[in-house]
Amino acid sequence: MAAELLILDVTGSDGSVREAEWLHRAEPVHRQLRTGLPADYCARLREVFAAGARMCVAVEGDAVRGVALWRVIENTYEGRRFYVDDLVSDAAHRSRGIGSALLRQLERQARALNCHVLALDSGTQRTDAHRFYFREGMVIPSFSFRKTLK
């Protein structure tokens, strides 16, 4: 019998890493989405947390099955926005409800923080992810434009 899926907060409200061991265990799953993360994953994540991001992980027993990184942003057109930087389920365990469980937890967190919307960006090539987001009730309200600065 499989272990129960739990969602754990890895960071405290001040950006501190509360569960360092889970951060280490999250790295291989997180890298499935963000292949360009630097070699010193923990140092990079601590910088991101210091800038306001938070992380939760979906765990089964001792194994991380999913990772979500998020932050709250105040803007002029939405008000309080709960922005999901990263949402990824371990490829070997997809279609088992892990992404849905993470998204439900993120929505609960967004509501608890009095956010008006939950938003994320998804690469145009990630069609499987898009089907998942549509199934979860998300819509595409706008285009996202970017210019790389060197």
C-alpha positions as CSV (number, residue, x, y, z in Angstrom):
1,M,0.0,0.0,0.0
2,A,1.3,3.5,-1.0
3,A,2.0,6.0,1.7
4,E,-0.5,8.9,2.1
5,L,0.3,12.0,0.1
6,L,1.0,15.0,2.4
7,I,1.7,18.6,1.5
8,L,4.5,20.2,3.6
9,D,5.6,23.8,3.8
10,V,9.4,23.9,3.4
11,T,9.7,27.6,4.2
12,G,8.6,29.8,7.0
13,S,6.7,33.1,6.5
14,D,10.0,34.9,6.9
15,G,11.6,32.9,4.0
16,S,13.7,30.7,6.3
17,V,14.1,27.1,5.4
18,R,12.1,25.2,8.0
19,E,12.7,21.7,6.6
20,A,16.2,21.6,5.1
21,E,16.0,17.9,4.4
22,W,12.9,18.3,2.3
23,L,14.6,21.0,0.3
24,H,17.4,18.6,-0.6
25,R,14.9,15.9,-1.5
26,A,12.9,18.3,-3.7
27,E,15.9,19.2,-5.9
28,P,15.7,16.2,-8.3
29,V,11.9,16.8,-8.9
30,H,12.3,20.6,-9.2
31,R,15.1,20.1,-11.8
32,Q,12.7,18.1,-14.0
33,L,11.0,21.5,-14.6
34,R,13.9,23.9,-14.1
35,T,16.9,22.2,-15.7
36,G,18.9,25.4,-15.7
37,L,19.1,25.8,-11.9
38,P,22.7,26.3,-10.7
39,A,24.7,23.5,-9.2
40,D,24.3,25.0,-5.7
41,Y,20.5,24.5,-5.6
42,C,20.1,25.3,-1.9
43,A,22.0,28.6,-2.2
44,R,19.9,29.6,-5.2
45,L,16.6,28.7,-3.4
46,R,17.7,30.6,-0.3
47,E,18.1,33.7,-2.5
48,V,14.7,33.2,-4.0
49,F,13.1,32.7,-0.6
50,A,14.9,35.9,0.7
51,A,13.1,37.8,-2.2
52,G,9.7,36.6,-0.9
53,A,9.1,33.1,-2.5
54,R,7.9,30.2,-0.5
55,M,7.9,26.4,-1.2
56,C,5.8,23.5,-0.4
57,V,6.4,19.8,-1.4
58,A,4.1,16.9,-1.9
59,V,5.5,13.9,-0.1
60,E,4.8,10.2,0.0
61,G,6.6,8.6,2.9
62,D,10.2,10.0,2.5
63,A,9.9,10.7,-1.2
64,V,9.1,14.1,-2.7
65,R,6.6,13.6,-5.5
66,G,5.9,17.3,-6.3
67,V,7.2,20.8,-5.8
68,A,5.5,24.2,-5.8
69,L,7.2,27.6,-5.4
70,W,5.0,30.7,-4.9
71,R,4.9,34.3,-3.8
72,V,2.3,37.0,-3.2
73,I,2.5,40.1,-5.5
74,E,0.4,43.3,-5.3
75,N,-0.3,44.8,-8.6
76,T,-2.6,47.4,-10.2
77,Y,-4.8,45.2,-12.4
78,E,-5.5,42.2,-10.1
79,G,-4.8,43.5,-6.6
80,R,-3.3,40.7,-4.4
81,R,-2.0,38.0,-6.7
82,F,-0.8,34.6,-5.6
83,Y,1.8,33.8,-8.2
84,V,3.1,30.2,-8.7
85,D,6.7,30.3,-10.0
86,D,7.0,26.6,-10.3
87,L,4.6,23.6,-10.1
88,V,5.9,20.2,-11.0
89,S,5.1,16.6,-10.3
90,D,7.7,13.9,-10.5
91,A,7.4,12.6,-14.1
92,A,7.5,9.0,-12.8
93,H,4.4,9.6,-10.7
94,R,2.2,11.9,-12.9
95,S,-1.5,11.3,-13.3
96,R,-1.9,10.3,-9.7
97,G,-3.4,13.5,-8.4
98,I,-0.2,15.0,-7.1
99,G,-0.5,18.2,-9.2
100,S,-4.1,18.6,-8.2
101,A,-3.3,18.2,-4.5
102,L,-0.6,20.8,-4.8
103,L,-2.9,23.2,-6.7
104,R,-5.6,22.7,-4.1
105,Q,-3.2,23.5,-1.3
106,L,-1.9,26.6,-3.2
107,E,-5.5,27.8,-3.6
108,R,-6.2,27.3,0.1
109,Q,-3.0,29.3,0.9
110,A,-4.0,32.0,-1.6
111,R,-7.4,32.4,0.0
112,A,-5.9,32.4,3.5
113,L,-3.6,35.3,2.4
114,N,-6.6,37.2,1.0
115,C,-5.4,37.0,-2.6
116,H,-7.8,37.9,-5.4
117,V,-6.3,35.5,-8.0
118,L,-4.0,32.5,-8.3
119,A,-1.8,32.8,-11.4
120,L,1.1,31.0,-13.1
121,D,3.0,31.0,-16.4
122,S,3.5,27.9,-18.5
123,G,5.9,27.5,-21.4
124,T,4.1,27.4,-24.8
125,Q,5.6,23.9,-25.4
126,R,4.1,22.3,-22.3
127,T,0.8,21.2,-23.8
128,D,0.3,18.4,-21.2
129,A,0.6,20.9,-18.4
130,H,-1.9,23.2,-20.2
131,R,-4.5,20.5,-20.4
132,F,-4.0,19.9,-16.7
133,Y,-4.5,23.7,-15.9
134,F,-7.6,23.9,-18.0
135,R,-9.0,20.8,-16.3
136,E,-8.3,22.5,-13.0
137,G,-10.4,25.5,-14.0
138,M,-7.7,27.9,-15.1
139,V,-7.9,30.3,-18.1
140,I,-5.5,32.2,-20.2
141,P,-6.4,35.9,-19.6
142,S,-3.4,37.5,-21.4
143,F,-0.1,37.1,-23.2
144,S,3.1,37.3,-21.3
145,F,5.9,39.2,-23.1
146,R,9.6,39.1,-22.1
147,K,12.8,40.7,-23.2
148,T,16.1,39.2,-21.9
149,L,18.4,41.8,-20.5
150,K,22.1,41.2,-20.6
